[in-house]
Amino acid sequence: MIHITPASIDDAPTLLEIQRRAFAEEGRRVGRLEDGREIPPLAEPLAAIVEHIEHQTALVARDGARIVGAVRGVVTDGVCVIRALVVDTDRQGRGIGSALLRALEERLAGVDRFDLTTNMITTGNVPFYERQGYRLLEVTRYAGTIRLAQMSKPGSR
């Protein structure tokens, strides 16, 4: 049974590990796994995750005591930017990502809209978010093989 709760500072190292595992395949596909410069979640330092937990919204999905996924949201001027929706590699495809996204949207229900950017090199990303009610606004080419999809969904405000 999966339980979604706010993240604690003690969870930060695990969130970073899961994030790095979850984005490793993307890093391999774009050829930037070694340094992570082209994939921000691979280059994010632990201190940034700690700061986010302290000052923004961070949720974790737990299966018993084990953290199996996480999502973060940054709210500015009525807009929530979704950061690093991740599910551990051995738990993907089981609805955990959808549950985390719904939980974040419910927790931040008063925002005007939710925005996110996802790399299209992983072909399932855009369809996943479309199934959650997000729509594709724009695609931009970034650094050669990287195409980024900007997506958005109205809040319930």
PEFEN-V640092 format. One record per residue. N is the residue number from 1. RES is the residue in one small letter. OMEGA is omega in whole degrees, -180 to 180 (none if undefined). Layout:
BEGIN
<<N | RES | OMEGA> <N | RES | OMEGA>>
END
This chain:
BEGIN
<<1 | m | -179> <2 | i | 175> <3 | h | 179> <4 | i | -177> <5 | t | 173> <6 | p | 177> <7 | a | 174> <8 | s | 178> <9 | i | 179> <10 | d | -180> <11 | d | -172> <12 | a | 180> <13 | p | 179> <14 | t | 177> <15 | l | 179> <16 | l | 179> <17 | e | -180> <18 | i | 180> <19 | q | -179> <20 | r | 177> <21 | r | -177> <22 | a | -178> <23 | f | -178> <24 | a | -179> <25 | e | 177> <26 | e | 178> <27 | g | 178> <28 | r | -177> <29 | r | 179> <30 | v | 177> <31 | g | -177> <32 | r | -178> <33 | l | -174> <34 | e | -175> <35 | d | 176> <36 | g | -175> <37 | r | -177> <38 | e | -177> <39 | i | -175> <40 | p | 179> <41 | p | 177> <42 | l | -178> <43 | a | -176> <44 | e | 179> <45 | p | 178> <46 | l | -178> <47 | a | 179> <48 | a | 178> <49 | i | 177> <50 | v | 180> <51 | e | 179> <52 | h | 179> <53 | i | -179> <54 | e | -168> <55 | h | -178> <56 | q | -180> <57 | t | 177> <58 | a | 180> <59 | l | 176> <60 | v | 173> <61 | a | -179> <62 | r | 169> <63 | d | -170> <64 | g | -180> <65 | a | -175> <66 | r | 172> <67 | i | -178> <68 | v | 179> <69 | g | -179> <70 | a | 173> <71 | v | 178> <72 | r | 177> <73 | g | 178> <74 | v | -179> <75 | v | 176> <76 | t | 176> <77 | d | 176> <78 | g | 180> <79 | v | 176> <80 | c | 173> <81 | v | -179> <82 | i | -179> <83 | r | 167> <84 | a | 167> <85 | l | -175> <86 | v | 173> <87 | v | -179> <88 | d | -170> <89 | t | -179> <90 | d | -178> <91 | r | -178> <92 | q | 178> <93 | g | -178> <94 | r | 178> <95 | g | -178> <96 | i | 179> <97 | g | 178> <98 | s | -180> <99 | a | 178> <100 | l | -180> <101 | l | 177> <102 | r | -179> <103 | a | 178> <104 | l | 180> <105 | e | 178> <106 | e | -179> <107 | r | -178> <108 | l | -173> <109 | a | -177> <110 | g | -179> <111 | v | 178> <112 | d | 179> <113 | r | 176> <114 | f | 178> <115 | d | 175> <116 | l | 174> <117 | t | 179> <118 | t | 180> <119 | n | -178> <120 | m | 178> <121 | i | 171> <122 | t | -167> <123 | t | -180> <124 | g | -175> <125 | n | -177> <126 | v | 178> <127 | p | 177> <128 | f | -178> <129 | y | 176> <130 | e | 177> <131 | r | 180> <132 | q | 177> <133 | g | 178> <134 | y | 177> <135 | r | -179> <136 | l | 179> <137 | l | -173> <138 | e | 173> <139 | v | 177> <140 | t | 176> <141 | r | -178> <142 | y | 173> <143 | a | 172> <144 | g | -174> <145 | t | -175> <146 | i | 172> <147 | r | -178> <148 | l | 177> <149 | a | 173> <150 | q | -176> <151 | m | -176> <152 | s | 178> <153 | k | 178> <154 | p | 172> <155 | g | -178> <156 | s | -179> <157 | r | none>>
END
